[in-house]
Amino acid sequence: MSADVGRPADVSAAIAQIVAWGGRLDVVVNNAGMSAWRPLERIDDRFWAEMLAVNLSSVLYTCRSALPHVPRGGAIVNVSSLAGKRGSVNNAAYCAAKFGVNGLTQSLAKELGARGIRVNAVCPVYVETAGLRDALLDPNAPAGGQDVDRYLANFAQGQAALGRLPQAGEVAASCVMLASPAASAITGQCINVDCGVLPQ
């Protein structure tokens, strides 16, 4: 099924259909997101609203709609970003949204812990997807117009302790771990999945 996660009514309808199918929600993963770079003077109201709707508001809407159906022992995992821990050039809107996701994660962990629900986030660095590659082609993006493959390779070699970038499957595996009993004592954490770009 499809839904516009930036619209509360769409999110509520999606949750209702999922619960009708499965009866409850043991795990909720908020993975909707979009990347785009713009300098401050080019951040118009529409761009700002869209970045916040997709990257931040969707997380709140989904958690709010899902909560009545998440049992004790359930887990919420938010896919945030390394951009939620440090700012970068031409990235104010995205960084603000992802900082918000991390704050929401920590706050909900405190709020929902009494119900036995854990809330964590993963913070990947670049993960090579079609959407990221398209976003990096923008002249305002950090690739600066250079070949995207070369940019990502140079970034990995110069920034990542492991000399590479994480794969989508590795980010997914981190989400699975955080949702599993193996993470039963972990909540309120925003865990970097970045091959050592930002050791913490």
Phi, psi and omega in degrees: 000162180235154178202151172271106186290350176275359180246116183305322181295321178296318180296315180299318179295320179295314179299318179299319179293320180295316181293323176298327180281315189251346177091330179197176180233103178283328183222135174238125176242118177267104188238002179290141179187161175212146178248141174195139180249136174210141173292158186309315185291349178254006176276095178274174185299322182293315179298313180302313182296320181292317180298318179288322181298313184284317189270338184234304184301324180302325180293313178297315181300316183292315178300317182296316181287327184280330190310315182298345185250002180264120183279167171305135185093355178284171184217145172241131177235122180257129176273105180260225183193157171299336176292350174273004180235345178206143179281162176209161186298138177061023188231025187300317184294313181294315179299317179300317180296316184284327170301321178297320177299317179295319177295319177297319179301312182293319181294314181293329176300317177293318184289320187265353180302323180296339178268003180077022180251127179266145180227120179224170176225152169250143184236085179285156165271200179309129169239123188290108175229167178299320180297317179296316181299318178297317181297323182289346177285343179295136180300337178279348181286161183296342177294338175060029178090353179283168178305129185296318179300317180294318179300311182296321179294316179295321178298314181299315182291324184271338188244330187267130179302325181273358178072018179208173178252155180291150175266158181304321180296330179286323175294316179299318180297324177295320177296317179299316179299314181294335178273351188264167175300340178297339181250029187297340179254012183249120173206153180075016183257146176241096193264125179290132173239080196220011181056027174086025176291319181230080181296134180219000000 
